[in-house]
Amino acid sequence: MYLSNKALKTLSEHKYAGSDASILYHFVLRHWHNLAIRAIPLWLAPNVVTLIGTAILIFGFLCVAYYSPFMTSFMPPWVYYLSGLCLFIYQTMDNLDGKQARRTNSSSSLGELMDHGCDALIVTVQALITAAIANTGPGYLSICILLLLMSPFWFATWETYHTGILNLSVINGPEEGIIFLVIVFILTGFYGPSMWNQEWRLLLGMKEDTLSFIPDFHLNTIVIYAIMIPSIFTCFLSFYNGICEIIKKKKSIFPALQHLITYFMLMAAIITWYLCSTHFSLTHTAIYVKSASNIDSVWFYYPRITQLTVGVAFGDMVSRFILAHLCGEAYPLLPRPLLPIISMAIYSILSYSLFGYVYAEKVMLAVITPVVFIGYGEFVFRTVNQICNYLNIRVFTIP
């Protein structure tokens, strides 16, 4: 992605604006962060702080992936504790990078882009860790977690683009949401992962026929539905704040609605790809499917690669959205990172409706995954180089 001189000039003049109304942050976390920042040496660049937190969470993700590749295995207790610790460290470092930038007088638009860009990538990592710990398997529950974490991030970015301010509500994902997951991970290690697949009546010590009119939900299903409520509320709040600010400034709402169409196209492409692919596997497999390894769909056979491909495409889209905000430029209705996901959705429809098999789906995934990863890497490399050259700064050192 090439940035014009006008875009770079706008980026150089950009000033970050944001507010965090989180109850947990103001009463607890900010005191911890003020203490933790003292352990960060003054010579350490803020972007390095960002990457350290990101790398630590990825390490936790790799440990979980090793012990539970299909998100169905019981893991050693230390893996659950480690996952909680890694997520907590990630959250801490995500807050400390901004403090370090102000502390060393090295704040820049590049730092904001890297901070939020890494956060966009980590959304999928968090979703996959959570799915494995909650023992959801690679089915629809893991996809629900992924979409529920993606959606508030997109709407927050959308609100920032159209209002110029990143507003975090009294209960938000980066603060309360992450601490909630940390607690869940630790409790799973303490009580054991088997609790996630128990029916709710057994967990409450009730008889099987008690309140028989209520479906036999497992604990992981109930928790995911519970996560859905604050996720939808956060999206609505971002939408409401954005629309109100646009109307207040007497601007047209159509560009803002266009960017929501982009979001719905992404969601529709992911859901369509998943449904067409897995519906075929479930309805045309001759034997009863008992494990993910028996299913031909890439969503079941290669769940982590498939979801990471979707996640990197999402991270690329969000990073470009953030960059457009920093540069004061328009964001396209159909961004390039969305095209591979739409291609897979179209392929899955054709494969299911016309040919009746998806055996070549893994070949398509093998093509699409490098395209998505290389495309994102090329975007990061070009963008960082242009910004560093224009601002005369370095990525990983303080001037």
C-alpha positions as CSV (number, residue, x, y, z in Angstrom):
1,M,0.0,0.0,0.0
2,Y,1.5,3.3,-1.1
3,L,0.9,6.4,0.9
4,S,0.9,9.8,-0.8
5,N,2.8,12.8,0.6
6,K,-0.5,14.3,1.5
7,A,-1.5,11.2,3.5
8,L,1.9,11.1,5.2
9,K,1.6,14.8,6.2
10,T,-1.8,14.2,7.7
11,L,-0.5,11.2,9.5
12,S,2.4,13.2,10.9
13,E,0.0,15.8,12.3
14,H,-2.3,13.2,13.9
15,K,-2.9,13.4,17.6
16,Y,-4.3,10.4,19.4
17,A,-7.6,11.0,21.2
18,G,-9.3,8.4,23.4
19,S,-11.1,7.8,26.7
20,D,-11.5,4.7,28.9
21,A,-14.5,4.7,31.2
22,S,-13.8,1.2,32.4
23,I,-14.7,0.7,36.1
24,L,-12.2,-2.0,36.5
25,Y,-9.4,0.1,34.9
26,H,-10.0,3.2,37.1
27,F,-10.3,1.4,40.4
28,V,-7.8,-1.5,39.9
29,L,-5.9,-1.9,36.7
30,R,-4.5,1.7,36.4
31,H,-2.8,1.3,39.8
32,W,-1.2,-1.9,38.7
33,H,-0.1,-0.3,35.4
34,N,1.4,2.7,37.2
35,L,3.4,0.2,39.3
36,A,4.4,-2.1,36.4
37,I,5.7,0.7,34.2
38,R,8.6,1.2,36.7
39,A,10.0,-2.2,35.6
40,I,10.2,-1.0,32.0
41,P,13.7,0.6,31.3
42,L,13.6,4.0,29.7
43,W,15.7,2.8,26.7
44,L,13.1,0.3,25.6
45,A,11.0,1.5,22.7
46,P,7.2,1.4,23.1
47,N,6.8,-0.7,19.9
48,V,9.1,-3.3,21.5
49,V,6.8,-3.3,24.6
50,T,3.8,-4.0,22.2
51,L,5.6,-6.9,20.5
52,I,6.7,-8.4,23.8
53,G,3.1,-8.6,25.0
54,T,2.0,-10.0,21.6
55,A,4.8,-12.6,21.5
56,I,4.0,-13.8,25.1
57,L,0.4,-14.4,24.2
58,I,1.4,-16.2,21.0
59,F,3.6,-18.5,23.1
60,G,0.6,-19.4,25.2
61,F,-1.4,-20.0,22.1
62,L,1.2,-22.4,20.8
63,C,1.2,-24.3,24.0
64,V,-2.5,-24.7,23.9
65,A,-2.4,-25.7,20.2
66,Y,0.1,-28.4,21.0
67,Y,-2.0,-30.0,23.7
68,S,-5.4,-29.4,22.1
69,P,-5.1,-29.2,18.3
70,F,-8.8,-29.7,17.6
71,M,-10.0,-27.8,20.7
72,T,-11.4,-31.0,22.2
73,S,-8.6,-32.4,24.4
74,F,-8.1,-32.1,28.2
75,M,-4.8,-30.4,28.9
76,P,-2.4,-30.4,31.9
77,P,-3.5,-27.9,34.6
78,W,-0.4,-25.8,34.1
79,V,-1.5,-25.0,30.5
80,Y,-4.6,-23.3,31.7
81,Y,-2.7,-21.3,34.3
82,L,-0.1,-20.4,31.7
83,S,-2.8,-19.2,29.3
84,G,-4.3,-17.0,32.0
85,L,-0.9,-15.6,32.9
86,C,0.0,-14.9,29.2
87,L,-3.3,-13.2,28.5
88,F,-2.9,-11.0,31.6
89,I,0.7,-10.1,30.7
90,Y,-0.5,-9.2,27.2
91,Q,-3.2,-6.9,28.6
92,T,-0.6,-5.3,30.9
93,M,1.9,-4.7,28.0
94,D,-0.9,-3.4,25.8
95,N,-1.5,-0.7,28.4
96,L,2.2,0.0,29.2
97,D,3.2,0.7,25.6
98,G,1.3,3.9,25.6
99,K,2.6,4.9,29.0
100,Q,6.2,4.1,27.8
101,A,5.7,6.3,24.7
102,R,4.5,9.3,26.8
103,R,7.2,8.6,29.4
104,T,10.0,8.7,26.8
105,N,8.4,11.4,24.7
106,S,8.4,9.0,21.7
107,S,4.7,9.0,20.8
108,S,3.9,8.6,17.1
109,S,1.2,7.6,14.7
110,L,3.3,4.5,13.9
111,G,3.0,3.4,17.5
112,E,-0.8,3.8,17.4
113,L,-0.9,1.8,14.2
114,M,1.3,-1.0,15.6
115,D,-0.5,-1.1,18.9
116,H,-4.0,-1.4,17.5
117,G,-2.8,-3.5,14.5
118,C,-1.3,-6.1,16.9
119,D,-4.6,-6.1,18.9
120,A,-6.5,-6.8,15.7
121,L,-4.4,-9.9,15.1
122,I,-4.5,-11.1,18.7
123,V,-8.4,-11.2,18.5
124,T,-8.2,-14.5,16.7
125,V,-5.4,-15.9,19.0
126,Q,-7.6,-15.1,22.0
127,A,-10.6,-16.8,20.3
128,L,-8.7,-20.0,19.6
129,I,-7.3,-20.2,23.1
130,T,-10.7,-19.6,24.6
131,A,-12.3,-22.3,22.4
132,A,-9.7,-24.8,23.4
133,I,-10.0,-24.1,27.1
134,A,-13.8,-24.2,26.9
135,N,-13.6,-27.5,25.0
136,T,-15.9,-26.3,22.2
137,G,-14.3,-28.3,19.5
138,P,-13.9,-26.8,16.0
139,G,-17.6,-26.5,15.4
140,Y,-20.0,-23.6,15.4
141,L,-19.2,-22.6,19.1
142,S,-15.6,-21.8,18.2
143,I,-16.8,-19.7,15.2
144,C,-19.2,-17.9,17.5
145,I,-16.3,-17.0,19.9
146,L,-14.3,-15.7,16.9
147,L,-17.1,-13.5,15.5
148,L,-18.1,-12.3,19.0
149,L,-14.5,-11.0,19.5
150,M,-14.1,-9.6,16.0
151,S,-17.3,-7.6,15.9
152,P,-16.7,-5.1,18.8
153,F,-13.2,-4.5,17.5
154,W,-14.5,-3.6,14.1
155,F,-17.2,-1.3,15.5
156,A,-14.7,0.4,17.8
157,T,-12.4,1.1,14.8
158,W,-15.4,2.2,12.8
159,E,-16.4,4.7,15.5
160,T,-12.8,6.0,15.8
161,Y,-12.6,6.5,12.1
162,H,-15.8,8.6,12.0
163,T,-15.5,10.5,15.3
164,G,-11.8,10.8,15.7
165,I,-11.9,9.4,19.3
166,L,-11.6,5.9,20.6
167,N,-14.2,5.5,23.4
168,L,-14.1,2.5,25.7
169,S,-17.3,2.1,27.7
170,V,-17.7,1.4,31.4
171,I,-17.5,-2.4,30.6
172,N,-15.3,-3.2,27.6
173,G,-13.4,-6.0,26.0
174,P,-9.8,-4.8,26.5
175,E,-10.3,-4.4,30.3
176,E,-13.2,-6.4,31.8
177,G,-13.4,-8.8,28.9
178,I,-9.8,-9.9,29.2
179,I,-9.9,-10.2,33.0
180,F,-13.0,-12.3,32.7
181,L,-11.2,-14.7,30.3
182,V,-8.2,-14.8,32.6
183,I,-10.4,-15.8,35.5
184,V,-12.1,-18.4,33.4
185,F,-8.8,-19.9,32.3
186,I,-7.5,-20.1,35.9
187,L,-10.8,-21.7,37.2
188,T,-10.6,-24.3,34.4
189,G,-7.2,-25.3,35.6
190,F,-8.4,-25.5,39.2
191,Y,-11.7,-27.4,38.6
192,G,-10.8,-29.3,35.5
193,P,-11.9,-28.9,31.9
194,S,-14.6,-31.6,32.2
195,M,-16.9,-28.9,33.7
196,W,-17.3,-27.3,30.2
197,N,-19.1,-30.3,28.8
198,Q,-21.5,-30.9,31.7
199,E,-25.1,-30.2,31.3
200,W,-26.2,-27.2,33.5
201,R,-28.6,-29.2,35.7
202,L,-25.8,-31.5,36.8
203,L,-23.6,-28.5,37.6
204,L,-26.3,-27.1,39.8
205,G,-27.0,-30.5,41.5
206,M,-30.5,-30.8,40.0
207,K,-32.3,-33.9,38.7
208,E,-32.3,-34.5,35.0
209,D,-36.1,-33.8,34.7
210,T,-35.9,-30.5,36.6
211,L,-37.2,-27.6,34.4
212,S,-37.5,-29.9,31.5
213,F,-38.8,-27.2,29.2
214,I,-35.3,-25.6,29.2
215,P,-32.8,-27.2,26.7
216,D,-29.9,-29.3,27.9
217,F,-27.2,-26.7,27.4
218,H,-23.6,-27.4,28.3
219,L,-21.7,-24.9,30.3
220,N,-19.5,-23.8,27.4
221,T,-22.7,-23.0,25.3
222,I,-24.2,-21.0,28.2
223,V,-21.0,-18.9,28.7
224,I,-20.7,-18.2,24.9
225,Y,-24.3,-17.0,24.9
226,A,-23.5,-14.9,27.9
227,I,-20.6,-13.3,26.1
228,M,-22.9,-12.5,23.2
229,I,-24.8,-9.9,25.4
230,P,-22.0,-7.5,26.2
231,S,-20.5,-8.0,22.7
232,I,-23.7,-6.9,21.0
233,F,-24.2,-4.1,23.5
234,T,-20.7,-2.8,22.8
235,C,-21.3,-2.9,19.0
236,F,-24.6,-1.0,19.4
237,L,-22.9,1.6,21.7
238,S,-20.2,2.2,19.2
239,F,-22.8,2.5,16.4
240,Y,-24.9,4.9,18.4
241,N,-22.0,7.1,19.4
242,G,-20.7,7.2,15.8
243,I,-24.0,8.1,14.2
244,C,-24.8,10.7,16.9
245,E,-21.4,12.4,16.3
246,I,-21.8,12.3,12.5
247,I,-25.3,13.9,12.8
248,K,-23.9,16.5,15.2
249,K,-21.2,17.5,12.7
250,K,-23.9,17.6,10.0
251,K,-22.1,15.1,7.8
252,S,-23.6,12.4,5.6
253,I,-24.1,9.1,7.2
254,F,-23.7,7.1,4.0
255,P,-19.9,6.7,4.1
256,A,-20.3,5.4,7.7
257,L,-23.0,2.9,6.5
258,Q,-20.7,1.8,3.7
259,H,-18.1,0.7,6.2
260,L,-20.7,-1.3,8.0
261,I,-21.6,-3.0,4.7
262,T,-17.9,-4.0,4.5
263,Y,-18.2,-5.6,8.0
264,F,-21.4,-7.4,7.1
265,M,-19.8,-8.7,3.9
266,L,-16.9,-10.1,6.0
267,M,-19.3,-11.8,8.4
268,A,-21.5,-13.1,5.6
269,A,-18.5,-14.6,3.8
270,I,-17.1,-16.3,6.9
271,I,-20.5,-17.8,7.9
272,T,-21.3,-18.8,4.3
273,W,-17.9,-20.5,3.9
274,Y,-18.4,-22.3,7.3
275,L,-22.0,-23.4,6.7
276,C,-21.5,-24.7,3.1
277,S,-18.4,-26.5,4.0
278,T,-19.5,-28.2,7.2
279,H,-23.1,-28.8,6.1
280,F,-21.8,-31.0,3.3
281,S,-19.5,-32.9,5.6
282,L,-22.3,-33.6,8.2
283,T,-25.0,-34.6,5.7
284,H,-23.0,-36.6,3.2
285,T,-20.5,-38.6,5.4
286,A,-21.4,-42.2,5.4
287,I,-20.2,-42.9,8.9
288,Y,-21.2,-41.2,12.1
289,V,-18.7,-38.5,12.8
290,K,-17.2,-38.8,16.3
291,S,-14.1,-36.6,16.0
292,A,-12.9,-33.6,14.1
293,S,-10.3,-35.7,12.3
294,N,-13.0,-37.7,10.4
295,I,-14.5,-34.6,8.8
296,D,-13.4,-33.4,5.3
297,S,-14.2,-29.7,5.9
298,V,-11.1,-27.5,6.5
299,W,-13.0,-25.9,9.4
300,F,-12.9,-29.3,11.2
301,Y,-9.8,-30.9,9.7
302,Y,-7.6,-27.8,9.8
303,P,-9.5,-25.5,12.3
304,R,-6.5,-23.5,13.5
305,I,-5.1,-22.8,10.0
306,T,-8.5,-21.9,8.7
307,Q,-9.4,-19.6,11.6
308,L,-6.0,-18.0,11.6
309,T,-6.4,-17.3,7.8
310,V,-9.6,-15.5,8.5
311,G,-8.1,-13.7,11.5
312,V,-5.1,-12.4,9.6
313,A,-7.4,-11.2,6.8
314,F,-9.5,-9.4,9.5
315,G,-6.3,-8.0,11.1
316,D,-5.2,-6.7,7.7
317,M,-8.6,-5.1,7.1
318,V,-8.6,-3.4,10.5
319,S,-5.0,-2.2,10.1
320,R,-5.9,-0.6,6.8
321,F,-9.0,1.0,8.4
322,I,-6.8,2.4,11.2
323,L,-4.2,3.7,8.7
324,A,-7.0,5.4,6.7
325,H,-8.1,7.1,9.8
326,L,-4.5,8.3,10.6
327,C,-4.0,9.5,7.1
328,G,-7.4,11.1,6.6
329,E,-8.2,9.0,3.6
330,A,-11.2,7.0,2.4
331,Y,-11.6,3.4,3.2
332,P,-12.9,1.2,0.3
333,L,-16.1,-0.7,0.3
334,L,-14.2,-3.8,-0.8
335,P,-10.7,-3.9,0.7
336,R,-8.2,-6.2,-0.8
337,P,-7.8,-8.5,2.3
338,L,-11.5,-9.3,2.1
339,L,-11.3,-10.8,-1.4
340,P,-9.7,-14.2,-0.4
341,I,-12.4,-14.8,2.2
342,I,-15.1,-14.0,-0.3
343,S,-13.4,-16.3,-2.8
344,M,-13.5,-19.2,-0.3
345,A,-17.2,-18.5,0.4
346,I,-18.0,-18.6,-3.3
347,Y,-16.0,-21.7,-3.8
348,S,-17.7,-23.5,-0.9
349,I,-21.1,-22.6,-2.4
350,L,-20.2,-23.9,-5.8
351,S,-18.5,-26.9,-4.4
352,Y,-21.5,-27.9,-2.4
353,S,-24.3,-27.0,-4.8
354,L,-22.7,-28.0,-8.2
355,F,-20.2,-30.7,-7.5
356,G,-21.3,-32.2,-4.2
357,Y,-17.8,-32.7,-2.7
358,V,-15.2,-30.5,-1.0
359,Y,-12.2,-32.7,-1.2
360,A,-10.3,-30.0,-3.0
361,E,-11.1,-27.4,-0.3
362,K,-7.8,-28.1,1.5
363,V,-6.0,-27.3,-1.8
364,M,-7.9,-23.9,-2.0
365,L,-6.9,-23.3,1.7
366,A,-3.3,-24.0,0.8
367,V,-3.5,-21.3,-1.8
368,I,-5.5,-18.8,0.1
369,T,-3.5,-18.9,3.4
370,P,-0.2,-17.8,1.9
371,V,-1.9,-15.1,-0.1
372,V,-3.5,-13.7,3.0
373,F,-0.3,-14.0,5.1
374,I,2.0,-12.6,2.5
375,G,-0.4,-9.8,1.6
376,Y,-0.5,-8.7,5.2
377,G,3.3,-9.0,5.6
378,E,3.8,-6.9,2.4
379,F,1.3,-4.3,3.8
380,V,3.1,-4.0,7.1
381,F,6.6,-3.9,5.6
382,R,5.7,-1.1,3.0
383,T,3.7,0.9,5.5
384,V,6.2,0.8,8.3
385,N,9.1,1.7,6.0
386,Q,7.2,4.7,4.5
387,I,6.2,6.1,7.9
388,C,9.6,5.6,9.4
389,N,11.3,7.3,6.4
390,Y,8.9,10.3,6.4
391,L,8.9,10.8,10.2
392,N,12.6,10.1,10.4
393,I,12.1,7.6,13.2
394,R,13.0,3.9,13.9
395,V,10.6,1.2,14.7
396,F,12.4,-0.5,17.6
397,T,14.6,2.2,19.1
398,I,14.1,5.5,20.8
399,P,15.7,8.5,19.1
